[in-house]
Amino acid sequence: MSEVYAMRRANGDWFALERQGRLRVPLFRSRNDGMIARLRNFGMLLFEPVALDAKLLEDISPRGDSDVDFCIVKDPFASLKRSSCMERSQLALLMRNSNASPAAPRNGNGLQPGLSKLLQSEWWN
């Protein structure tokens, strides 16, 4: 899994379902899965899939807060209630593993260091 997506509204609210007095945040394997689930669930129409990182995870569920459950939605066409739950620590580990840095060094513009000099013309200098 390369990235994990959660549904967020433009004002910063996160989509969550209430189940047995606890909040359950559905997570998706791709942006496309999130968009499909959004179309199938009326309550999610104002939300958009956002790739989670450590800062956003802390925003959804601070470390000491145990009132939020996370669940991976394997099939965006199925009910959101039929998803497998995972603990916050498992999610953090999954996100840490997916954010591994690439093997080739980059210079910030997506090009490798030697190639960027070849693409520059003289009038840029």
ABEGO torsion letter per residue (X at the ends): XABBBBBBBAAGBBBBBBBGGBBBBBBBABAAAAAAAAAABAAAAABBBBBBBAAAAAAABBAABAABBBBBBABAABBAABBBBBBAAAAAAAAAAAABBBABBBAGAGBBAAAAAAABBAAAX
